[in-house]
Amino acid sequence: MLRRGCKRQRVGGVDTDVLSATAAVDEANDEFADVVDDAAVLVDDTLAAIDLLASRSAAGFNALELPPFVLQHQLYTVFPNRTFVDQNIHRLRSAGAIVTFRVPTGVDEVAVLRTAAYQDELDRWLRVLRAQRERPQQADPNVGHRHDALARFVRVLPGISAQPSILARVLVEEMEKRRSPTAPSGDAQTTEDDIVWLQRLGFLRQTARLDDDVFQLSVPGVGALVSAVKKTRTALLATLKRMRYKEAAEAQLRKTPLKHSRLGWDYHLADMEGRGLIRRTKVTSGTLVAVAQP
């Protein structure tokens, strides 16, 4: 339909419709920039929460000779939006700020560790193996093989840690690229030997998949944490279930020493609350810890 008797106003030789459209685009761009900035802040907040939760149990991790890491569901006690936490973990891993790996404390439970802390653990083990290799009359002839395998793994880590799991063929290809130029080309057997040494050291763990060989990162000695988490969950649930209303004051619980763990109450309460095994409720007298209703 033709519009009669209506003329578009022009401001300084520019149609007002064009000005309105430009203003709308600018406003949309500003809103998008605000969203991007907010997302960046929330990612940084997630990283800060990881550091906070890990630092609370730093002494316990030192006693276990483990790098400080948290379980992903512990972050749910800090941020109520679980989906957004999961998205931030994905972003941080893709950016190389963290590494993640599954731990057998329960179904689909994931450990989160700062990349710098993981690299520190690799460097610590390299120093230990180097010292053993340089020791006079070294009895173990395989120390050198373990050291060289770990040194190559350190070089490939930036290229493989952005994913939650690593295909075996991709891992072989990446490690082949880092082999010395003097090494035989295409020496897949030697690279496969490296992977075996990394598994024995505890830095790689093979997953149970039928369609392909897949590996995940890990840390040596993680079994100590798995044992502490499982046993403490069982003990605390048993204690609460003996109570009249299956609940107890958190302050009273904290007076009881943990029998199976050195990580402290903060770590285990965040673990069990984030996993949905218990709930914590603020009351006038403090905080109540109760068995979560199924």
N, C-alpha and C positions, 0 to 999 in steps of 0.2 A: 504494500500500500504506500502511495506517495504521501509525503508529509508536506502539507501546504501551509504557508504562513508562519513556518518555524525556521528560523535561521540560527545556525550555530555561532555562538559568540567567539570572537578571536581576541586573544590577549597578546599584544606585541607581535601580531602576525602568526600566532600559533593557535590551533583549534583548542577550545576548552576540553573537548573529548580526549585529545591527545595528552593534555596536561593531567587529566584525571587518571588516564591509564598509566601514565608514567609514575604518578604518585602512588597508585595501587601496587605497581611492581616494586617500587622502592620500599613501601611498607612491608610487602611480603618478604623481600630480601632481608629487611631488618629483623622480622620475626624469625626467619630461618637462621640468621646469625645468632639470635638469642637462644634458639633451640640447640644449636651446635655448641655454643658456649656452656649452656646448662649441662649438656651431655658430657662435655669435657670435665666439668667440675665434679659431676657424679662419678666419673671414672676415677678421678683423683681421690675422691672420698672413699671409693672402694679400695684403692691402693693403701690409703691411710688406715682403713679398718683392718686390712690384712696385717700391716705393720703393728698396729695396736694389739690385736689378738695374739700375734706371735711373740711380741715383746713381754707380754704378761707371763709367759711360760719359758722365757729365755734360759733361766737357771736350770729348769728341768731338761730342756733340750741339750744343754751343755753336759749335764750329768749322763744323758743317754748317748752323747757324742753324735747327735743328729743336728742337721741344720733346722732352723725354726720355720715350721710351716703350719698352716691351718687347714682344716677341712672345709670344703666349700660351703657346706650347710651351716657352719658356724657363723658365716656372714649374714645368714637370715635373721640372726638375733640382733643385728645392727640395723639392717635395712628391711622393712616389711615387704617390699616388692621383690619377690623371689625371681620373677622373670627378668627384671632389670638387672639384678645381681648377676644372673647367668649371662646376660648379654655383655655386661661389663667385664666379666671374666674372659669371655671370648675376645673382646677388644684388646684387653691388656695382654693376653697371650699372643694375639696376632701382631701386636706392637713390640713384642720381645721383652716386655716388662716382667712377666711371670712365666713359670712353667707349671704344668699340671700333670698329674698322673693318678691313676686309680689305686686305691688301697683296699685290701680285703677286710676292712672293719665292718662292712655291710654291703648291701646291694647298691651298686652305682654310687659309691662314695669316692670323692675326688679330693686329693691333696693339692694345695695351692702354695707355691713357693716362689719367692722373689728370684728372678734369674741371676742376680748378683750373688745371692746366697748359694744357689746351686753351683755356680762357677767357683765360688770359694771352696765348696766341698770337693769339687773336682781337683782344684789346685792343691788342697790338703792331701788328698790321696796320691797325687803325682809326687809331692814332696816325700811322702812316706815310701813309695815304691822306688824313687830315685835313691833315697838313703839306703834302702835294702840292697839295691843293685850295686851301689858303690862300696858296700861293706866288704872287707877282705874275707875271703873264703866263704862267699855266699853259697849256702847249701841248696837253695831252690833255683834251678836253672830257668824257671819260667817267669821270674820276676821281671826280666827285661821285656818279655813278650807282653806281660800285663801292662807295664809302663808304656810301651809303644802304642798298644791298642787304646789306652786311655788318652794318650796325647793326641791321637788322631780323632778320637771322639770329641775332645774339647774343640777341635777346629771345625767339626761338622755341626756342632750344637746349634749355632745361630740359624742354620738352614733347615733344621728338623724340629725345633722346639715350638714352632708356631701352630702345630697341629696336635690334637690330643693323642694321636697314635701315628705310628710310622710303618709303612709297608716295608717288608724285608728287602724287596728289590730296590726301593728308593734309598734305604739305608746303605745297601751295598754300593749303589752308584755314587752316593755322596762320599762315602769313605774311600772309594777308589780314586776320586778326584783329589783327595788329600794325601795320597801315598807319595812317597819319595820318588823323584824322577828316575832314580837308580833302581827302583824296584821293578820286577817284571810286569809288563803291562798285561791287564786282564787277569791278574792273579787272584781270581775269585775265592780260591780256597784259603789264601792267606787272609783276605778280608773276612771271610766267614769265621776263621779262627779268631780274629779280633772280636767279632760279635759274641762268640762263645766266652771269651775272656771277660767281656763287659757284663755278660749275664752272670758269670761266676763272681765278679766283683760286686754286683748288685746295682749297677747303673742302668741296666736294661732288663725288662721283664717281658716274656713272650705271652701274648694273650691267647685265649681259647677261641679261635675263629676257624671255621671249617673251609671257608672260601679262599683264604689267603693267609700267609705268614705275616703277622702284625706284631710290632713291638711297642712298648710304652716305656717312658722314662721311669726311673725309680732312684732310690738312694740306699746305700748299704746300711743295714741295721734297722730298716723300717719295721721289721717284725717286732721289735721292742715296743714301738708305739702301738702297733695293732693289738698286741697282747694287753697293754695298759688300758686302751680304750675299751676293749671287749669286757675285760674283767671288772673295770670300774662301772660300766653300764649295768652289768649283772648285779654287782654289790649294791649300788645305789637304789635300783629298782626293788631289790629284795628288802632293803631297809624301809623304803617308803610304803611298801605293801604291808609291812607289819604294823604301821601306824593305824590309828582308829579311822581316820578319814583319808588314809593314803596320802598324807601330806605332812610336811614338817617345815619349821622355820629355817630359812637358809643360813641365818647366823648360827643356829645350833648345829647344822650339818657341817659347817666350815670348822667347827671346833674339833671334829673327828679327823684324825690323820688318815690320809688315803693309803690303803694297804698295798695297792697294786700299781701305783703310778707316782712319778716324781713331777708330773706336769702341773699339778695344783688344781684347786677347785674351779678357778675361772675357766680353764680349758675344758674341763669335763662337763661343767654345767652348760657352757655354750654348745658343746658337742651334743648333749642329750636334748637340749631345748631346740636347737636347730634341726635335729633329726626327728623331732616330734615325739620323743619318748617321755618327756616331762613338760610341764608348763610352770612358769614363774609368774606370780601375781603380786603386785605392789599392794600392801595393806598399811594401815596406820602404824603398826608395830614393826614393819620391815617388809620382807619378801617371803612369800610362801612358795615352797616347791612341792608340786603334787604330781602324781602319776597322770599322764595325759589320757583322756578318755578315748577309747577306740572309735 
